Amino acid sequence: MDDAMDIDDAMIAEVLTPTKNKAFCPMQIDEDSGLGMDFEQDTPLPVQKEAEVISAVHRLTETDDVTGDGSRTCCLPTIIGKHNDLKNISNDTVVDLINGKYNDVIESYQLIDCRYPYEYEAGHVTGALNIFKDEKIPEILSSRRQETDNSKRHILIFYCEFSSERGPKMCRKLRTADRELNCQNYPHLNFPEIYVMHNGYKAFYHSHEEYCTPQDYKPMLHKDHAADLRHFRSKSKSWSAGERRRSGASKLLF
């Protein structure tokens, strides 16, 4: 762990005092838009809950290979990737997952392809959903609620062309939205176990073409889709408008 991940009392206080950190401020869900709306709540946490929060913060900051709620070790083997704040898995691990190697611990999984539609339609990992808009995040989160029986895992795996920008960005945004949705019951999450597929679809296609549908790969910068690229890049600026800068504590507790 680097110095930025060292825990101190101030970090714990950020979590235990919701009104000091908007990332963990209690919120309501607007039924029409599906977006969160902050509201103030000064009620102190019960002693037992405070102890649970402190314990979770310690686990999240002291252990690399732990789920986002700090409850247990990740069930998939992680590797060092391009983004130290995210859980990265290899293409081979994704193939093992598809082939049922982890069925004894995983109840369900969903691959999320964050590339633009013309890339996805040309070829994607079999079974992956094409989700490249921020507005789809509430829909993903609502697909699963917290359950009392959580003995088996429900995981999400994000990727884009190289898993350098779009996939990791969507992964972070979903985790932030999940934190906000469950901030009254921290550290619980709808999806505590989320990953990024290392090196993205291009590498996956070249090593595991048989697991792709269709069996092809089209780069984002394909010459036949220059107009599509301009369109989606322009739209992405409006989708990201108003995005809050993540605080040190929210990154810490990712």
N, C-alpha and C positions, 0 to 999 in steps of 0.2 A: 504494500500500500504506500502511496506517496504522501507527502506532508499534508496535502489538501484534504486527505481523508481522515486525518487524525481527529478524534472526537474530543470535545470539551463541554463544559457546562453550558456555555452560550448556545451551542448547537442544539442541545436537548431542550433548552428553554424556548428556542424558536418553534419547536414542534409542540411543546406543552402549552404555549400561549398562542392560540390561533390568530388573534387579532394583530399580532406583531408580524405575521408572515402570511401574505395573501395566498401563497401557494397551498396553505393548509387551513385557510379560513373556511368555516362551515358555509355551505352553499345550498341553494335550492335549484331544482331543475325546471326550467320553463317548458311546460308540456308542448307548446307550439313549436318552439325552435330547437328543443333538446339541448340548449346551452345552459351553462351554470350561471347563477346570479349570486354574488356574495351577499351575506348579511352578517351582522355583528352578533357575537355570543360571548359573554364574559364568564359563563358558568365554569368554575374550576373542574378539572377532571377528578373523578373518585380516586382514592389512594391506589386501589387495585389496578385501575386503568392506567394511572400514571406510571406505576411500576412496569406494566406491560409495554408501554411506549418507550420507556428508558431502556428496557431489555432489548426491544426491537432495534432501537437506534444503535446500540452497542453491536448487535449482530451484523447489522447492515454496514457498519463502518469498519469492523474488524475482520470480516470474512468476505473474500472476493466471490466465492461460488455459492451464494445464498440467494433464495428467491426474494422478490421485491417486498414481501411482507415479513421477511426475516424468519419465517417459520421453519424452513428446512433447506437442505442442500439442493441445488439444481439437479434435475434428473438426467439432463443431457450433458455430455462432456463439452466443456467450453475451451476455447483456444484464445491466444493473444491475437487481437484484431486491430483494426484501424481506429477504433473508438474505445478507449479504456473505461468509459462509464457504462458501456453496454455489454451484454452477454453475447459473445460471438461463438457460432458453431460452424463446423466444416461442412462442405458439400457432401462428404461421405456420411456424416452423421444424419443429414437430411434424408439421404437414401436409406439408411438403416431405419429411420423413423417411418418412412413410407412402406418399407418391407415388414413392419411390425415388430422390430426388435425390442421396442420399448412398450409394447402393449400391456405388459404387466403393471406398469406404473402410470401410463398415460391413458386417460379416458378419451380425450379428443385433442386434436391439433388442427391449426389452420395456417397455411402459408398465405402471406399477404404480399402481392406483387405491387410495388409502388411506382412502377414505370408508367409512361403514358400509354393510352389505349392502342396506338399503332404498334408499339413495341410488344405489348402483351398479346395482341391478336396474332402477331407473327409467330410467337412461340413463348411458352411459359412453363414453369414446373407444373406437372400434372396435378390438378386439384387446387391450384392457387387462385385466390380471388384478386381481381384488379381493383385496388383501392388507392387512389392517388390524390384524393381531395380531403382536406381537413374535416369537412362537414360530415364525412362518413364515420368519424371516430365515435360519436355517441351511439350510432347504430351497432358498431362492433362491441362496445361496452355493454349495451343492453342485451346482447345475445346471451349473456351469462350473468346471473346474479350470484351473490354469495350464498353458499349452501352449507347446511350443517355437516353433511357427509362430504368431506373434501380429501378423502384418502387417496384418490387418483387425480392426476394433474390434467389441467386444461390449458394448453399453451398456444402461443402465437409466435410465428416466425416471419420476420420482415426481410425483404430484399428489394434491390433495384438492379440496375445494370452492373454496377461494380460494388454495390453496398457501401458507397462512399458518402453519399449525400441524401438522396431522397428516402431510401429505406430507413437509415438511422434517424433521420429527422421525423418521419412518421412514427417510428417506434418511441421516440422521446415524447412526442406530442400525445400519444395515447397514454403513456405512463403518467404524464402530468394531469391529463383529464381524469384518469382513474384515481389518482391521489385526491383530486378535488371532489370527485363524486363520492369518495369514501372518507372524506376528511373528518367527519364526525365519529368515525370508527377506526381511526388510524391504529395500526398499520395495515388493516385489511384492504384487499384489492379484488376487483372482479377478475383480473388476470395478473396474478403475482409473478407468473413465469413467462417472460417474453425474451425472444432472441433475435439476433440479426445473422443472416446467412452470409458468412465470410466470402468476400470477393464477388458476390452477386451472381446474376443469371448468366452473364457471359462465361464465367469460369465453370458454372454448373453445366451449361449446355455442352461445352467442349469436353467435359469429362463424363457426363451422364446423359447423353442425348436421348437415350431410350426412355428417360423419365420426363420428357418434355412433350407438350401438346400445343400446337403442332411441333414437329421436330425441326425447328428452325430458330434463328436468332437474328433480330434486326436491331442495329444500334440506334441510340437516341438521335445521333447526328446523321442519320441516313439521308442521302441527297434527295430522295423522293418525298421526304416529309419535313422539309424546311418550314413550310407554312404551318403545319401542325405544331412543330416545335415552338414557333413564335407565339402561336395561339395559347398553348398550354403554359409557356413561361410567363406570358402576360397575365393569364388567369391566376397563376400561382401567387403573384404579388398581391392580388386582392384577397385570395384565400388566407394569406398570412398576415393581412393587415390587422393591427391591433394585438398581435402576439406579444405577450408579456415576456420581458427578459427574465430568465430563470435566476433565482437567487442562489447564493452559495449553498444554503441548506437544502433547497429543492434538488439541486444537482447531487448533493451528498446523499440524499435519501432516494435516489432514483432506483 
